[in-house]
Amino acid sequence: MASITVVGSVNRDVVLQVRGLPRPGETVHAVGSREGLGGKGANQAVAAARLGGGTHAVRLVAKVGGDAQDILASLEKDGVDTGWVATADRTRTGMALITVDEPGENTIVLDGGANQELTVADLPLELGTSGDVLMAQGEIPPEVTGAAVARAAARGATVILNPAPAYAFGDDVLKRVDVLVPNLGELCALLGVPVPATRGGVEELLAARTLPVGALVVTLGADGAIVLDSEGMLHVPAPRVTAVDTVGAGDTFCGALADSLARGRPLRIAAERAVLAAALSVTGVGAQSAMPTAEEVDQFAQQQENTR
């Protein structure tokens, strides 16, 4: 049975709810706060595990501080195998300070902590084989991400790279990536161009610029996603929902994409399901706490079909 291995970060999240995101030099008062568990690696692993429902193994490769026993217990409760999570006893687990405004938009400041101590030596030799999925991001040292991509690709695994935060990975890494999943801002940072104002502008950008990856899936928030693959370009619209909290929506998308690819679904079908999962996640509060199960996504998809 196919497995999913996620190489990435683990954080404690401190979320401040505000009426409006602060501008440079401005102080705003929070109207609420909460603490939770996050990090792009942990989030994507939880999303994939919840959607998988035990149909395939989901393993996390990461590094945490000695203060992370509750985090590991939470991950395991969600079905994530933490056997490849290393501990840096003298460093605390990473932290993310997140502000979320009333429409649900957010800003994030990261303190990498133990994430920055993850090394190539911490990577297991077996990072998947044919039929398996390897998923990595940008919240860990780039040389570790690059090594994980190369190792998994050499063994025949499907490699998903979510370059968040944006990092200019070299062609030696990108050419081994089967599916690159940036958001629009990250895509433009990778290409060194301004962010287009319209979806038409995004499509023109994609038509004119190329990256040496197998396929590209650009997430557009409330506007869904655009898939660029060997068949051409496809816009996948998102259903209209009332957004409560967008924290973790991109990670839900990536986890759902990995789950579908591990099930053998074509990329375009996988992207459609990932858009649904991400849209459903923003209707709840928190990152991991709002990530849906496969049954919830199926019910949501049926509701959308019934309203057409």
C-alpha positions in Angstrom: 0.0 0.0 0.0 1.3 3.5 -0.9 2.7 5.6 1.9 3.1 9.4 2.4 6.3 10.8 4.0 6.3 14.5 5.0 9.6 16.2 5.6 9.0 19.5 7.3 8.5 21.7 10.3 6.7 21.4 13.6 5.6 24.5 15.6 3.6 25.7 18.5 1.2 28.4 17.2 0.2 31.5 19.1 -2.8 33.0 17.3 -4.0 36.6 17.9 -7.4 37.6 16.5 -7.6 41.2 15.4 -10.2 43.3 13.6 -7.6 44.5 11.0 -4.0 43.4 10.3 -1.5 46.0 11.6 0.2 48.3 9.1 4.0 49.0 9.5 4.4 51.0 12.7 0.8 50.4 13.9 -0.3 48.8 17.1 -3.6 47.0 17.2 -5.5 45.3 20.0 -6.3 41.6 19.9 -9.9 40.7 20.4 -9.0 37.1 21.2 -6.1 34.6 21.3 -5.4 30.9 21.4 -2.6 28.5 21.3 -2.4 25.4 19.0 -0.1 23.1 17.2 1.2 23.8 13.7 4.2 23.9 11.4 3.8 23.2 7.7 5.2 19.7 8.0 3.0 18.7 10.9 0.0 20.4 9.4 0.3 18.6 6.0 0.9 15.3 7.7 -2.2 15.7 9.9 -4.3 16.7 6.8 -3.1 13.7 4.8 -3.6 11.3 7.8 -7.2 12.6 8.5 -8.1 12.3 4.8 -6.4 8.9 4.5 -8.3 7.5 7.5 -5.7 4.8 7.9 -5.8 3.6 4.3 -2.1 4.4 4.0 0.8 5.2 6.3 1.7 8.9 6.9 5.1 9.5 8.3 6.7 12.7 9.5 10.4 13.5 9.4 11.1 16.5 11.6 13.0 17.8 14.6 11.4 19.1 17.8 12.6 20.3 21.2 12.5 18.4 24.4 9.3 20.2 25.2 7.3 18.4 22.5 5.8 15.3 24.1 2.3 16.8 23.9 2.8 17.6 20.2 4.0 14.1 19.4 1.0 12.6 21.3 -1.4 14.8 19.3 0.2 13.9 16.0 0.0 10.2 16.8 -3.6 10.6 17.8 -4.3 11.9 14.4 -2.7 8.9 12.8 0.8 10.4 12.0 3.8 8.0 12.5 6.3 10.1 14.5 9.0 7.4 14.5 11.3 9.6 12.3 10.8 12.7 14.4 14.2 13.6 16.1 14.6 15.6 19.3 17.0 18.4 20.0 17.0 18.5 23.8 18.8 21.8 24.1 16.5 23.7 21.7 12.8 24.5 22.0 10.3 23.5 19.4 9.6 26.1 16.7 7.1 28.8 17.2 4.7 30.7 15.0 3.1 34.0 15.9 0.0 34.4 13.8 -2.5 37.3 13.5 -5.9 36.7 11.9 -8.3 39.5 10.9 -12.1 39.4 10.7 -12.2 38.3 7.0 -9.9 35.4 7.9 -6.7 36.7 6.3 -3.5 36.2 8.3 0.2 37.1 8.7 2.8 34.8 10.3 6.1 35.3 11.9 8.2 32.2 12.5 10.9 31.3 15.1 12.4 28.2 13.6 13.7 26.7 16.8 14.5 23.0 16.5 13.3 23.0 12.9 16.5 24.8 11.9 18.6 21.9 13.5 17.1 19.3 11.2 20.0 18.0 9.1 20.5 15.7 6.1 21.8 13.1 8.6 18.4 13.0 10.2 16.8 11.8 6.9 16.0 8.1 6.8 17.5 6.2 3.8 14.1 5.0 2.7 12.0 8.0 1.7 9.4 6.1 -0.3 9.4 4.1 -3.5 7.3 3.8 -6.6 3.7 4.6 -5.8 4.6 6.4 -2.5 4.5 10.2 -2.1 7.2 12.5 -0.6 6.1 16.0 0.4 8.4 18.8 1.6 8.2 22.5 2.2 10.4 25.5 2.9 10.3 25.9 6.7 13.4 23.7 7.3 17.0 24.2 6.0 16.9 24.2 2.2 19.7 21.6 1.9 17.6 19.2 3.9 14.6 19.7 1.6 16.9 19.3 -1.5 18.4 16.1 -0.2 14.9 14.7 0.7 13.6 15.5 -2.8 16.7 13.9 -4.5 16.5 10.8 -2.3 12.8 10.2 -2.8 13.0 10.9 -6.5 15.8 8.4 -6.9 13.7 5.7 -5.3 10.7 6.4 -7.7 8.4 8.2 -5.3 6.1 11.0 -6.4 7.6 14.3 -5.1 5.5 17.2 -4.0 7.3 20.5 -3.1 5.5 23.3 -1.4 8.0 26.2 -1.5 6.6 28.0 1.5 8.1 30.3 2.6 9.4 31.0 -1.0 12.9 29.9 -1.6 14.8 29.9 -4.9 15.5 26.2 -5.1 18.0 25.4 -7.9 17.1 23.5 -11.1 18.9 20.5 -9.7 16.1 20.2 -7.1 13.2 21.4 -9.2 13.8 19.0 -12.0 13.2 16.1 -9.5 9.9 17.6 -8.4 6.8 16.0 -9.8 4.3 18.6 -8.5 5.3 22.1 -7.3 2.6 23.7 -5.2 3.2 27.4 -4.5 0.6 30.1 -3.7 0.5 33.0 -6.0 2.9 35.2 -4.0 5.4 32.3 -3.7 5.2 31.7 -7.4 5.9 35.3 -8.3 8.8 35.4 -5.7 10.3 32.3 -7.4 9.9 33.9 -10.8 11.0 37.3 -9.7 8.0 39.1 -11.1 5.2 41.3 -9.6 1.9 39.6 -8.5 -0.7 39.9 -11.2 -3.9 41.6 -10.3 -6.3 39.2 -12.0 -6.6 35.5 -12.7 -6.2 36.2 -16.3 -2.8 37.8 -15.5 -1.8 34.7 -13.6 -2.7 32.5 -16.6 -0.7 34.8 -18.9 2.2 34.6 -16.5 2.1 30.8 -16.4 1.8 30.6 -20.2 4.9 32.8 -20.6 7.1 31.4 -17.7 8.2 27.9 -17.0 9.9 26.1 -14.1 11.7 22.8 -14.6 9.1 20.7 -12.7 6.8 17.9 -13.8 3.6 19.9 -13.0 2.6 23.1 -11.3 -0.4 23.7 -9.0 -0.8 27.3 -8.0 -3.2 27.9 -5.1 -5.3 31.1 -5.3 -7.2 31.1 -2.0 -10.9 31.9 -2.5 -10.3 31.6 -6.3 -9.3 28.0 -6.2 -6.2 26.8 -8.0 -4.6 26.6 -11.4 -3.1 23.3 -12.7 -0.4 23.4 -15.3 0.6 20.0 -16.6 1.3 18.0 -19.7 -2.4 18.5 -20.8 -2.3 22.3 -20.5 -3.8 24.7 -18.1 -6.9 24.2 -15.9 -8.6 26.5 -13.5 -10.2 24.7 -10.5 -12.7 27.1 -8.9 -13.4 27.0 -5.2 -16.8 26.8 -3.7 -18.1 29.9 -1.9 -17.8 29.6 1.8 -17.8 32.0 4.8 -14.1 32.1 5.9 -13.6 32.0 9.6 -9.8 31.3 9.7 -7.5 30.7 6.7 -4.6 29.5 8.8 -3.7 26.0 7.6 -5.8 26.2 4.4 -2.7 25.8 2.1 -1.4 22.9 4.2 -4.8 21.2 4.0 -4.7 21.6 0.2 -1.2 20.0 0.1 -2.2 17.2 2.4 -5.3 16.5 0.4 -3.3 16.5 -2.8 -0.8 14.0 -1.4 -3.7 11.8 -0.1 -5.3 11.7 -3.6 -2.0 11.0 -5.4 -1.2 8.2 -3.0 -4.6 6.7 -3.9 -3.6 6.8 -7.6 -5.9 9.6 -8.6 -4.9 11.8 -11.6 -3.4 15.2 -10.7 -6.4 17.2 -11.9 -8.9 15.1 -9.9 -6.5 15.4 -6.9 -6.5 19.2 -7.3 -10.3 19.4 -7.4 -10.5 17.4 -4.1 -7.8 19.5 -2.5 -9.7 22.7 -3.3 -12.8 21.3 -1.6 -10.8 20.2 1.4 -9.1 23.6 1.7 -12.4 25.5 1.4 -14.0 23.4 4.0 -11.0 23.9 6.4 -11.4 27.7 6.4 -15.0 27.4 7.8 -13.5 26.2 11.1 -11.1 27.7 13.7 -7.4 26.8 13.9 -5.0 24.9 11.6 -5.0 21.2 12.5 -8.3 21.5 14.4 -10.2 22.5 11.3 -8.7 19.9 8.9 -11.5 17.7 7.5 -11.8 13.9 7.2 -12.5 12.1 3.9 -16.2 11.7 4.9 -16.6 15.4 5.6 -15.1 16.3 2.2 -17.4 13.7 0.5 -20.4 15.3 2.2 -19.2 18.8 1.3 -18.7 17.7 -2.3 -22.2 16.3 -2.4 -23.7 19.5 -1.0 -21.9 21.5 -3.7 -23.3 19.2 -6.3 -26.8 19.5 -5.0 -26.7 23.3 -5.1 -25.7 23.5 -8.8 
